[in-house]
Amino acid sequence: MADDEVLAEGGWAAVTSRAVAKRARADNALAHYFGSVEALR
């Protein structure tokens, strides 16, 4: 998954909604639907 790839490359500090959305080729606004990056973990 996109979050795992971002985590593996840069650690937790690299796991941002923008970075995960970019890797997943998704809209960054989806993180707001879930409420937070933590909710996506």
ABEGO torsion letter per residue (X at the ends): XAAAAAAAAAEAAABBAAAAAAAAGBBAAAAAAAGBAAAAX
